């Protein structure tokens, strides 16, 4: 067990999303685990689904994200946070939830040790754009995970929290999956 702490945790919504959506629900679950952290849920350009990934990345570059912050991105924002991390901000600790490895003109190319990817290769929204995940991050292909983050917010907050604390993510996933089996949510 490690005791990593983050002064700042940024939660980034996906394409067409908003700061009051899924990222707010994740924040509410993460806040007790990181009570001394400041949480930020910025409104991003691709709240408008017509905005491309490249234009959104340019907007993300203008955000004032402090050194060493944790960034949790859902869907397209996981990709954009990871791209920001590998191009200009290797100090960031990035968690990608249900994120592709490429979209439009943005593509990941580097493995980062301070990056976690939680996805399902059977997720229809990102299907065909996750094959390189294991080469680019500490990655877990979770068959029970769908693109509906709200439906999985509890396990995602526990697994993401373990990563940010420096705990064993694999063991946290096993524990969460066992809980989901007991509830009858997964087989």
C-alpha positions as CSV (number, residue, x, y, z in Angstrom):
1,X,0.0,0.0,0.0
2,X,1.1,3.5,-0.9
3,X,-0.2,6.7,0.4
4,X,-0.2,8.9,-2.7
5,X,-2.2,12.0,-2.4
6,X,-3.2,14.5,-4.9
7,X,-3.9,18.2,-4.2
8,X,-5.9,18.3,-7.5
9,X,-8.1,15.8,-9.2
10,X,-9.6,16.8,-12.6
11,X,-12.6,14.9,-13.9
12,X,-13.2,15.3,-17.6
13,X,-16.6,14.4,-19.2
14,X,-16.8,12.6,-22.6
15,X,-18.0,13.9,-26.0
16,X,-21.4,15.5,-25.7
17,X,-21.1,15.3,-21.9
18,X,-21.2,17.9,-19.2
19,X,-19.6,18.6,-15.8
20,X,-22.9,17.9,-14.1
21,X,-23.1,14.4,-15.6
22,X,-21.1,11.2,-15.0
23,X,-18.1,13.0,-13.7
24,X,-20.1,14.6,-10.9
25,X,-21.3,11.1,-9.8
26,X,-17.7,9.9,-9.8
27,X,-16.5,12.9,-7.8
28,X,-19.2,12.2,-5.2
29,X,-17.8,8.6,-4.8
30,X,-14.1,9.7,-4.9
31,X,-14.4,12.6,-2.5
32,X,-14.5,10.5,0.7
33,X,-11.4,8.6,-0.5
34,X,-9.5,11.9,-1.2
35,X,-11.1,14.3,1.3
36,X,-8.2,16.8,1.1
37,X,-8.1,17.0,-2.7
38,X,-9.6,19.8,-4.8
39,X,-11.9,18.4,-7.4
40,X,-12.4,20.2,-10.7
41,X,-14.9,19.3,-13.4
42,X,-14.3,21.8,-16.3
43,X,-16.7,22.3,-19.2
44,X,-14.9,21.2,-22.3
45,X,-15.3,22.1,-26.0
46,X,-16.6,18.8,-27.1
47,X,-19.6,19.2,-24.9
48,X,-20.7,20.1,-28.4
49,X,-20.4,16.7,-30.2
50,X,-19.5,18.4,-33.5
51,X,-16.1,19.5,-32.1
52,X,-13.2,17.2,-33.2
53,X,-10.8,15.5,-30.9
54,X,-7.9,17.8,-32.1
55,X,-9.9,21.0,-31.3
56,X,-10.8,19.6,-27.9
57,X,-7.2,18.7,-27.2
58,X,-6.2,22.3,-28.0
59,X,-8.8,23.5,-25.5
60,X,-7.5,21.1,-22.9
61,X,-4.0,22.4,-23.3
62,X,-5.3,25.8,-22.2
63,X,-6.6,24.5,-18.9
64,X,-4.5,25.4,-15.8
65,X,-3.9,21.9,-14.5
66,X,-1.4,22.0,-11.7
67,X,1.8,19.9,-11.7
68,X,1.4,16.3,-10.7
69,X,-2.4,16.4,-10.8
70,X,-4.6,13.4,-11.3
71,X,-6.8,13.5,-14.3
72,X,-9.7,11.1,-14.8
73,X,-11.2,11.1,-18.3
74,X,-14.3,9.4,-19.6
75,X,-14.5,8.2,-23.2
76,X,-13.0,10.8,-25.5
77,X,-11.6,12.7,-22.5
78,X,-9.6,9.7,-21.4
79,X,-7.9,9.7,-24.8
80,X,-7.3,13.5,-24.6
81,X,-5.9,13.4,-21.1
82,X,-3.6,10.6,-22.1
83,X,-2.5,12.5,-25.2
84,X,-1.8,15.6,-23.1
85,X,0.2,13.4,-20.8
86,X,2.4,11.9,-23.4
87,X,3.0,15.1,-25.5
88,X,3.6,17.8,-22.9
89,X,2.5,16.7,-19.4
90,X,4.2,13.5,-18.3
91,X,3.8,14.6,-14.7
92,X,0.0,13.9,-14.8
93,X,-1.5,10.7,-13.4
94,X,-4.2,9.7,-15.9
95,X,-7.1,7.3,-15.6
96,X,-8.9,6.5,-18.9
97,X,-12.4,5.1,-18.5
98,X,-14.0,3.5,-21.6
99,X,-11.6,5.5,-23.8
100,X,-10.4,4.7,-27.3
101,X,-6.7,4.9,-28.2
102,X,-7.4,7.1,-31.2
103,X,-10.2,9.4,-32.5
104,X,-10.1,11.9,-35.4
105,X,-6.6,13.3,-35.5
106,X,-5.5,12.3,-32.0
107,X,-3.7,9.0,-31.4
108,X,-1.8,7.6,-28.5
109,X,1.7,6.2,-29.2
110,X,3.6,6.0,-25.8
111,X,3.3,3.8,-22.8
112,X,3.1,5.8,-19.6
113,X,3.6,4.2,-16.2
114,X,1.3,6.7,-14.5
115,X,-1.7,5.8,-16.7
116,X,-4.5,3.4,-16.1
117,X,-7.0,2.3,-18.7
118,X,-10.3,0.6,-17.8
119,X,-12.3,-0.5,-20.9
120,X,-14.2,-3.3,-22.5
121,X,-13.1,-4.4,-26.0
122,X,-16.7,-5.3,-26.6
123,X,-17.9,-1.7,-25.9
124,X,-19.6,-0.8,-29.2
125,X,-18.7,2.9,-28.9
126,X,-14.9,2.3,-28.8
127,X,-14.9,-1.2,-30.4
128,X,-11.9,-1.5,-32.8
129,X,-10.0,1.4,-31.1
130,X,-8.8,-0.4,-28.0
131,X,-6.4,-3.1,-29.4
132,X,-3.2,-1.1,-28.4
133,X,-4.4,-0.4,-24.8
134,X,-2.1,-2.9,-23.1
135,X,1.0,-1.4,-24.8
136,X,0.0,2.1,-23.8
137,X,-1.0,1.9,-20.1
138,X,-1.6,-0.4,-17.2
139,X,-4.8,-1.6,-18.9
140,X,-7.7,-3.8,-17.9
141,X,-10.2,-5.2,-20.4
142,X,-13.3,-5.6,-18.2
143,X,-16.0,-7.5,-20.1
144,X,-18.7,-6.2,-17.7
145,X,-17.9,-2.6,-18.4
146,X,-20.2,-0.8,-20.8
147,X,-20.0,2.8,-22.1
148,X,-22.7,3.7,-19.5
149,X,-20.3,5.0,-16.8
150,X,-23.2,5.8,-14.5
151,X,-24.1,2.1,-14.4
152,X,-20.6,1.2,-13.2
153,X,-19.7,4.3,-11.1
154,X,-19.2,2.4,-7.8
155,X,-16.6,-0.2,-9.1
156,X,-15.0,2.5,-11.2
157,X,-14.5,4.8,-8.3
158,X,-13.1,2.0,-6.2
159,X,-10.7,0.8,-8.9
160,X,-9.7,4.4,-9.9
161,X,-9.2,5.3,-6.2
162,X,-6.9,2.3,-5.8
163,X,-4.8,3.4,-8.7
164,X,-4.5,7.0,-7.4
165,X,-3.5,5.7,-3.9
166,X,-0.9,3.4,-5.4
167,X,-2.7,0.3,-4.3
168,X,-2.8,-3.0,-6.2
169,X,-5.3,-2.3,-9.0
170,X,-5.6,-5.9,-10.1
171,X,-6.6,-7.0,-6.6
172,X,-9.2,-4.2,-6.4
173,X,-10.7,-5.3,-9.7
174,X,-10.9,-8.9,-8.4
175,X,-12.7,-7.6,-5.2
176,X,-15.1,-5.4,-7.2
177,X,-15.9,-8.3,-9.6
178,X,-16.5,-10.6,-6.7
179,X,-18.9,-8.1,-5.2
180,X,-20.7,-7.7,-8.6
181,X,-21.0,-11.6,-8.8
182,X,-22.6,-11.6,-5.3
183,X,-25.1,-9.0,-6.4
184,X,-25.8,-11.0,-9.5
185,X,-24.7,-8.2,-11.8
186,X,-22.2,-10.3,-13.6
187,X,-21.8,-14.1,-14.0
